[in-house]
Amino acid sequence: MILNLFMINAETLNKDEYQSLVESLDELLDSGAADEAHPLAGLACMVGDLISAYEQKHYQMPTEMSGVEALCFFMERDNVRQQDLPEIGNQAKVSEVLSGRRAINLRQAKDLALRFAVPLTLFID
């Protein structure tokens, strides 16, 4: 889906448009737009601002949460399933972590922090 960025209102952005923006931003960044000197850097910034506005409205992150609660938050936000978390291990290990039978270890916390681009401390209790 091609979106006309000038027609998008961050207040009325729907989930499909949001997902399309996320995919577009990934493509822009893959093409080099993360470099401020790149011709598409301004477009990447605009798309990022729209994504950020949508996330602030629809994915308010609680201020106090455990590492598992943080993981669940990011899984829901990014539509990540248990089998999509190699940072923790196989699906059985992910299930143990999510149910509280196993803690998130330091290696897993580092990998999750990199994946979700958040501070490591969010996953450490």
N, C-alpha and C positions, 0 to 999 in steps of 0.2 A: 504494500500500500504506500503510495507516495502522498506525503502530506504537504500542504501549502502552509509553511510556518507562519505566514502573515495572517492566515485565517484562524489560527489556533488561539483560543483563549485558555490560559492556564486554569481558570476557574471552572470551565466546562469540559475539560479534557476527560475523555473516557478511557477505560482500561485498554481497549484495542489501540487507540491512538497513543497511549502511554507506551505500550509494548512496541509499537512501530517506531516511536522516538528512541527507545532504548536500543533497538536493533540498528537504527540509523546512526546513532552516536557511536556504537561499536564499529560500524563500517567507516565512519569519519576518522575515528582514532586510529584504526588499522591503516588508513591511507596517509597518516602522518599529521593529522590536524591537531594532535596534542602539542605540536611545536607552534609557539605563538607566531612565528614567522611564516607558517604555512598559509596559503591562500584560503583554506577552508577553516582556519582556526576560529574566526568570528562566528561562522555557522555552528561549529561544534559548541561554542560558548552559549549561543542562543538555545540550541537543543538541550544542553545541559541545564540551563535555567528553567526550561519548561518541565524537564524531568524532575528537578529539585522541587519545584512548586507543587507538582502532582504528589510527590512522595511526602512532602510536609503536610499536605491536606489529608491523604489517605493512609499513610503509614507512620502515624505518630509513635515514636519509640518511647516506651515508658522510661522514667528516670532511674528507677531501682528495679533491677532484674538479675536473676542468676545467669550463669553462663549458658545453661540449657535453654532458659527463656529467651536469651539473646539469639541463640541459634535458631530456635523456633520462629522468632520474629523475622530473621533474615530468610529463612526457608519459605515462609509465607509470602514475604515481600517479593522474592525473586522466583517464586514458583519452583522451588527445589524440592525434589523427592528424596527419600532416604537413600535410594540407590544412586543418587547423583552426588553423594558426599564421599569421594575417595579420600578426602582430607582426614576423615575419621577412620575409615576402614570399610569392611564389607557391611552389608545391610544388617546383619545380626549385631555388629558392634554399634552401628548407628542407633538401632533400636534400644540397645542397652543404655546408651548415653541419653537418649530422649526420655526413657522411662525412669532415669535416675539411678539405675543399677550400676552404672559406670560413670566415673567423672571424666571430663575433658582434660586430657593431659597437655603438657606444655607444647609438644610437637604439634598436636592437633590444633591447639589454640593459635599457634603461629600460622599454620596453614589456613585456618578459617579466617584469621585476620587479613591475610593476603587476599584470599578469595573475595571477601566481602568489603575490602578496603576500609577497615575499621581498626581501632586500637586493639591490640592483643588483650588488654585487660578486660574487655567486655566478656571474654569467654572463660576467665579465671575467677573462681569463687573464693 
